Amino acid sequence: MQQTRAERAVAALRAMSAAEASVVRDGERRSVGVSEIVPGDLILVEEGDMIPADARLIECTSLQVQEASLTGESLPVSKSSRVIEGGAALGDRSNMVYSGTTVAYGRGRAVVTATGMRTELGRIARLIERTEEEATPLQRELDRTGRLLGLAVLAIAAVVVATILLVEGVRSPGALLEVLILGVALAVAAVPEGLPAIVTVVLAIGVRRMAARNAIVRKLPAVETLGSATVIASDKTGTLTRNEMTVRAVVTAGGRANLTGTGYAPEGELLGRDMSPLADATVRREVEQALLVTERANNAAVKERDGRWVVRGDSTEGALLVAARKAGLSSEALDERFERVGEVPFSSERKMMSVVYRDRREGGLILFAKGAPDVLLGRCSRELVGGEARPLSEERRREISLQNELLAAEALRTLGAAYRAVTNEELERGPDHRIEQNLVFVGLVGMMDPPREEARRAVAVARDAGVRTIMITGDHPRTAAAVAGQLGISTGEPALTGAELDEMTDEALRRVVRESAVYARVNPEHKLRVVRALQENGEVVAMTGDGVNDAPALKTADIGVAMGVTGTDVSREAADMVLTDDNFASIVAAIEEGRSIFANIQKFLRYLLSSNIGEVLVMFLAVLLAGVIGLSGEGFLALPLTATQILWINLLTDGAPALALGLEPAGPDAMRRPPRPRGSGVITRRAWLGIAVTGLIMAAGTLFVLDYALPGGYISGSGGLLRAQTMAFTTLVLFQIFNVFNARSFGRSAFAGLFRNPWLWGALLLSLLLQVLVVYAPFLHPAFGTVPLSLQEWGLCAAVASTVLWLREAGRLASRAQEIVPGKECLRRGRAGS
């Protein structure tokens, strides 16, 4: 299975590679298969092309490449052919293009530096193939419990058989065979053989519940693993954020306006600095002018498709279109007024673009420009103030630069907007960079990929549940730190970069990951190291992501969670779980479901083991105390229960009641307890003590009823062996029915939420009816060795059996009383309901 998943992930990586590419060979442009490209080839790329290999740019025009799946950078990256300093992080190598990424805008020529498995994409494929999956916490703990039970069962069966042989003095082959059959029946009774089936059914039901909460589980044990997660290591783009650029603020000479709404839906309004509706008419007019400029200096389109708004073209330009619609600027009205007649396209060298329009309403030509604020400001000589253009002083330039820095400190990507009138002569000369002079500066536009509102709430819920959230992204450190602060992941400390991680030893990294919550400009190897360092510190790590760069870490984490909408095929194949709504909050909901499932596994394990131990102790103590309770003298080998009765009890307990316990709804405190420590057993020492006490109560009560029904012993009865065995048999069955309520809760009262699980009541009624059938159906008497019981005998059996509930409830009450002693509640917090 592990090999198959790795192969599928690698196959998905191959599917990301282009099938053909344009190259220049012998001075001619040719189209060749990607497999024919070799290092040194000159490739040509243009808008819409998938990059066929890693390559160094030698020439480009307005080239922008979408690298989100590889680096985590949410916006298309502007490329240039300039030389950059060595040691730059993957996301900062602006003169390189990488296999599997897509050209969003412009064109370029590049020399191939790596192909196939030597590319960055190939390096990720190797990481995926080398990454080994570990057993989940549940698998490890059930394996350990299984080994312990196996040894215990062999020891118990051997001791009981040896005791019978010694006490009863068995000599004949027939009697020896009977004792051995009883030993096998005891071994079967002691083993909760229904456990694997019940665990599988409970996990499968958990899968269905998670699917209803937008989480599709690809690997069954992952259902429970989330419940033990102590750290959620999340990617930023598309996971904690919407991956939809949104304009947040516009700053003009008159002041600042904030825009509401998120994503590409044109829904929102303009607010003032105090977040009340924008009332200043002058500021509104300036803001509308700034958004008009950026709406016109634009090549994108926003369309509604299947009820969802999407951008065709650059996401930044799409955000500017949406902001204009929020300000009331209609694209139809603007298209009717302005006729596009020329363009000076964006280039990474100029860091700006301009579009020339003919104004049908006012007459004349007008140029709208947008670009990097520092560049654009250098080309402006005036500023729009109110409705007029005023000279731009040095003091105002400094103020605008300061405002730009303040917007950047809010993790906003900024653009400047400007315009100027253009003459017919300038247009006829051909629009080029020469007309981008003497512009009128209109304002600054700040935008960001906004955090999901539900993610902010989910981070808080996870924190209350003792689950720490950290961010691991390929995005810019300042952006990562700001988003993390807004989500409550960090308290404002700077992000740790990939370059800093490279300088750390594994031991130093293990120390750092205990405190650091934000990692930026990281590559796939960095993500892998962070996840492994967390695991080495004893953390159970849930890793979320949607890009190719997340795949190795997704596969290494205790549970990998991929995004279903924006996620790549590679990340989905490497993950254990896929979110259908790409919502970080769904992970926290899945953690609650996982905790509930583990608690239910603990419940039916406590139930099965305490019931089975009760059966074993009844047999063992009855043989040892045969003379005391009047069991001797009834024949050659008198036993409290027959092998058939033991197996019947086991069938009843391992069946419907145990399965119904697995359907218990989540407790009210499921997300108010810290996660259980890594390596802690499914059954704790305290739980084992409770199981042993419950088993002893069952054994004592059953032997009391046996003694009551038999002549001789402490209590002289008048019944025969068959009646005594039937009463002991029925008492033990009723003990286990009452014990179901004990198993529902370890710390809280057994009567809390008593009617929340109708399946449990149905299972108990079924078990009781089956026992009544065995006692009263004549055709079953020979097989089970039973006789009909009177109503008084049923009353005695039920009264004795109920003691397991009352005695254990008294113990829980005493335990809760002890927990409220000052100084002890902190130590014991989280045990209730476990």
Stockholm file with secondary structure:
# STOCKHOLM 1.0

chainA/1-834         MQQTRAERAVAALRAMSAAEASVVRDGERRSVGVSEIVPGDLILVEEGDMIPADARLIECTSLQVQEASLTGESLPVSKSSRVIEGGAALGDRSNMVYSGTTVAYGRGRAVVTATGMRTELGRIARLIERTEEEATPLQRELDRTGRLLGLAVLAIAAVVVATILLVEGVRSPGALLEVLILGVALAVAAVPEGLPAIVTVVLAIGVRRMAARNAIVRKLPAVETLGSATVIASDKTGTLTRNEMTVRAVVTAGGRANLTGTGYAPEGELLGRDMSPLADATVRREVEQALLVTERANNAAVKERDGRWVVRGDSTEGALLVAARKAGLSSEALDERFERVGEVPFSSERKMMSVVYRDRREGGLILFAKGAPDVLLGRCSRELVGGEARPLSEERRREISLQNELLAAEALRTLGAAYRAVTNEELERGPDHRIEQNLVFVGLVGMMDPPREEARRAVAVARDAGVRTIMITGDHPRTAAAVAGQLGISTGEPALTGAELDEMTDEALRRVVRESAVYARVNPEHKLRVVRALQENGEVVAMTGDGVNDAPALKTADIGVAMGVTGTDVSREAADMVLTDDNFASIVAAIEEGRSIFANIQKFLRYLLSSNIGEVLVMFLAVLLAGVIGLSGEGFLALPLTATQILWINLLTDGAPALALGLEPAGPDAMRRPPRPRGSGVITRRAWLGIAVTGLIMAAGTLFVLDYALPGGYISGSGGLLRAQTMAFTTLVLFQIFNVFNARSFGRSAFAGLFRNPWLWGALLLSLLLQVLVVYAPFLHPAFGTVPLSLQEWGLCAAVASTVLWLREAGRLASRAQEIVPGKECLRRGRAGS
#=GR chainA/1-834 SS CHHHHHHHHHHHHHHTSCSEEEEEETTEEEEEEGGGCCTTCEEEEETTCBCCSEEEEEEEEEEEEECHHHHCCSSCEECCCCCCCTTCCGGGCTTEECTTCEEEEEEEEEEEEECGGGSHHHHHHHHHHHCCCCCCHHHHHHHHHHHHHHHHHHHHHHHHHHHHHHHHTCCSHHHHHHHHHHHHHHHHHHSCTTHHHHHHHHHHHHHHHHHHTTEEESSTTHHHHGGGCCEEEECIIIIIBCSSCEEEEEEETTEEEEECCCTTSCCCCEECTTSSBCCCHHHHHHHHHHHHHHHHSCCCEEEEETTEEEEESCHHHHHHHHHHHHTTCCHHHHHHHEEEEEEEEEETTTTEEEEEEEETTTCSEEEEEEECHHHHHHTEEEEEETTEEEECCHHHHHHHHHHHHHHHHTTCEEEEEEEEEECHHHHHTCCCGGGSCSEEEEEEEEEECCBCHHHHHHHHHHHHTTCEEEEECSSCHHHHHHHHHHHTSCSSCCCEEHHHHHTSCHHHHHHHTTTCCEEESCCHHHHHHHHHHHHHTTCCEEEEECSGGGHHHHHHSSEEEEESSSCCHHHHHHCSEEETTCCHHHHHHHHHHHHHHHHHHHHHHHHHHHHHHHHHHHHHHHHHTTTTTTCTTSSSSCCSSCHHHHHHHHHHHHTHHHHHHTTCCCCTTTTSSCCCCTTCCSSCHHHHHHHHHHHHHHHHHHHHHHHHHSSSSSSCCCCCHHHHHHHHHHHHHHHHHHHHHHHHCSSSCTTTTTTSCHHHHHHHHHHHHHHHHHHHCGGGHHHHTCCCCCHHHHHHHHHHHTHHHHHHHHHHHHHHHHHTSTTTHHHHTTCTTC
#=GC SS_cons         CHHHHHHHHHHHHHHTSCSEEEEEETTEEEEEEGGGCCTTCEEEEETTCBCCSEEEEEEEEEEEEECHHHHCCSSCEECCCCCCCTTCCGGGCTTEECTTCEEEEEEEEEEEEECGGGSHHHHHHHHHHHCCCCCCHHHHHHHHHHHHHHHHHHHHHHHHHHHHHHHHTCCSHHHHHHHHHHHHHHHHHHSCTTHHHHHHHHHHHHHHHHHHTTEEESSTTHHHHGGGCCEEEECIIIIIBCSSCEEEEEEETTEEEEECCCTTSCCCCEECTTSSBCCCHHHHHHHHHHHHHHHHSCCCEEEEETTEEEEESCHHHHHHHHHHHHTTCCHHHHHHHEEEEEEEEEETTTTEEEEEEEETTTCSEEEEEEECHHHHHHTEEEEEETTEEEECCHHHHHHHHHHHHHHHHTTCEEEEEEEEEECHHHHHTCCCGGGSCSEEEEEEEEEECCBCHHHHHHHHHHHHTTCEEEEECSSCHHHHHHHHHHHTSCSSCCCEEHHHHHTSCHHHHHHHTTTCCEEESCCHHHHHHHHHHHHHTTCCEEEEECSGGGHHHHHHSSEEEEESSSCCHHHHHHCSEEETTCCHHHHHHHHHHHHHHHHHHHHHHHHHHHHHHHHHHHHHHHHHTTTTTTCTTSSSSCCSSCHHHHHHHHHHHHTHHHHHHTTCCCCTTTTSSCCCCTTCCSSCHHHHHHHHHHHHHHHHHHHHHHHHHSSSSSSCCCCCHHHHHHHHHHHHHHHHHHHHHHHHCSSSCTTTTTTSCHHHHHHHHHHHHHHHHHHHCGGGHHHHTCCCCCHHHHHHHHHHHTHHHHHHHHHHHHHHHHHTSTTTHHHHTTCTTC
//
